[in-house]
Amino acid sequence: MFGVDAVTVATFEHRVKFADGLQGYADCFWKGTILVEIKSLGKDLDAAFQQAMDYVRSMCNVANAKMLGLQRKRWECS
């Protein structure tokens, strides 16, 4: 990933704790660089994006992820 061994810098199935005590798992997380949420073909990618933003808000403890200057990238394979 980006010319770096992904296992060295990223966490796969990164546990995210929410304020209400629930938790989720981001598919791939490289602190300060990228959060990846992968879905099966045909799944709602807008829902996946919302899920990723929920993780970011929880990890960064911010109400509005736009304050972080995040960019949305979307790849679909068929």
C-alpha positions as CSV (number, residue, x, y, z in Angstrom):
1,M,0.0,0.0,0.0
2,F,1.6,3.3,-1.2
3,G,5.0,1.4,-1.4
4,V,4.9,0.5,2.3
5,D,4.2,-2.9,3.8
6,A,0.5,-2.6,4.8
7,V,0.9,-4.9,7.8
8,T,3.6,-2.6,9.2
9,V,1.4,0.6,9.2
10,A,-2.2,-0.5,9.0
11,T,-4.6,-2.4,11.2
12,F,-7.1,-4.8,9.6
13,E,-10.5,-5.2,11.3
14,H,-9.6,-2.2,13.5
15,R,-12.0,-2.0,16.5
16,V,-13.9,1.3,16.9
17,K,-15.7,2.0,20.1
18,F,-18.7,4.3,20.0
19,A,-19.8,6.7,22.8
20,D,-22.9,4.6,23.4
21,G,-20.8,1.5,24.2
22,L,-21.3,-0.3,20.9
23,Q,-18.4,-1.1,18.7
24,G,-17.7,-1.8,15.0
25,Y,-14.7,-2.9,12.9
26,A,-13.2,-0.8,10.1
27,D,-11.8,-3.1,7.4
28,C,-8.5,-1.3,7.2
29,F,-7.2,1.7,9.1
30,W,-3.9,3.5,8.7
31,K,-3.9,6.3,11.3
32,G,-3.7,9.7,9.7
33,T,-3.8,8.3,6.2
34,I,-6.7,6.1,5.2
35,L,-9.8,4.2,6.4
36,V,-11.2,1.5,4.1
37,E,-14.6,0.0,4.3
38,I,-15.1,-2.9,1.8
39,K,-18.5,-4.1,0.7
40,S,-19.6,-7.0,-1.5
41,L,-20.8,-6.4,-5.1
42,G,-24.3,-4.9,-5.1
43,K,-24.2,-3.5,-1.6
44,D,-25.1,0.1,-0.9
45,L,-21.9,2.1,-1.1
46,D,-23.5,5.2,0.3
47,A,-24.3,3.2,3.5
48,A,-20.7,2.0,3.5
49,F,-19.5,5.6,3.3
50,Q,-21.8,6.6,6.2
51,Q,-20.4,3.7,8.2
52,A,-16.9,4.8,7.5
53,M,-17.7,8.4,8.6
54,D,-19.3,7.1,11.8
55,Y,-16.0,5.3,12.5
56,V,-14.0,8.5,11.8
57,R,-16.2,10.7,14.0
58,S,-15.9,8.2,16.8
59,M,-12.1,7.8,16.5
60,C,-11.5,11.6,16.2
61,N,-14.2,12.6,18.6
62,V,-15.7,15.2,16.3
63,A,-19.3,15.8,15.3
64,N,-18.6,16.8,11.7
65,A,-16.1,14.8,9.7
66,K,-16.0,17.6,7.1
67,M,-13.9,19.6,9.6
68,L,-11.1,17.0,9.0
69,G,-10.8,17.7,5.3
70,L,-11.7,14.2,4.3
71,Q,-12.0,13.1,0.7
72,R,-14.4,10.5,-0.5
73,K,-13.0,7.9,-3.0
74,R,-15.2,5.2,-4.5
75,W,-14.1,2.2,-6.5
76,E,-16.6,-0.3,-7.9
77,C,-15.5,-3.6,-9.5
78,S,-17.8,-5.8,-11.5
